[in-house]
Amino acid sequence: MTPLFELREVEKTFEIRRKGKKLGLRALDGVRLTITQGASIALVGESGSGKSTLLRVLLGLTPPTEGVALYQGRPIAQVRAENREFARNVAMVYQDARGSLNPRMTVEALITEPLRHFGICTAAQAPARVRALLARVGLAPEVAGRFPSEMSGGQVRRVAIARALASEPTVLVADEAVSGLDVSSQAQLLNLLRRLQAEMGLTLIFITHDLGVASYLCAEIAIMYLGRIVETGPTRAVLDAPAHPYARALRKAAPEFFAPLAEPLTGEIPSPIDLPPGCRFSGRCAYAQADCRLTDPALLRLNDHRAAACLHPLTQSFANV
């Protein structure tokens, strides 16, 4: 079966100037990723790992400098340019949900906009459709007449989700959709997203730095470091027994689920403009060996379900560390 999304050795280089010289900053460096229809996958990593750039490539907003980015077997940029179906099928919930909503529009107008744009229903049918979408995300009908400024952070996130669902998408992409909320509101939204994914058969792509959120919400995980995916596989298997030292370091830094990384990991992060030879994590790795500083490891299969970019994958479970 053709994957829904497939990235093959995707690179994205941004040109920057430093001291009058043009330099290339590799935000993505040889990324390989396959996402199947109906999957739920979390993209996890520290700030600067490349999550946001990868997201823009998947959405067709940023073309790769090298490599191939495919949607249902065709170049994403081509599919997006040909018609509106890609924009309808792949919906986005932004990290700044309030900022993504026009403050001068009521909730009803905000949700009606994609209904009208994609021709989902007639103007006469729109009010009933809006009420149904609000109910689906756990909001009362009277919310339709409010403005975003009159609502709490959790309510605004629900409105953003309802607006994303208005186009009847098959893919929901969420960027840190529960960050900044209290634990109770986070739990409610995560339960909502899990329910929606199951009921609607959505493919869920969730960007987060919180391993607890990733574990609760997504069946699969892809861990990024300095523009690369360094480990991928079933979420529970990866978090219970990380094979890549960076994945283990992340897990150790956030031992309690639903607790985001309180501090950056120890060691200095190399500059993406001037990466050292060998493994880019070797300078921060407690398990690095001599060859790690000479050979840049590729993302290789450990078994049918897991892959890691490490010359010496770890085998001990996290519980036994």
Helices and strands as residue ranges (DSSP letters): E 5-18, E 21-35, E 40-44, H 51-58, E 66-71, E 74-75, H 76-82, H 85-89, E 90-93, H 97-100, H 107-117, H 126-136, G 141-145, G 148-150, H 153-165, E 171-175, H 183-200, E 203-208, H 211-217, E 220-225, E 228-234, H 235-240, H 245-253, G 282-284, G 290-293, E 300-301, E 307-308, G 318-320
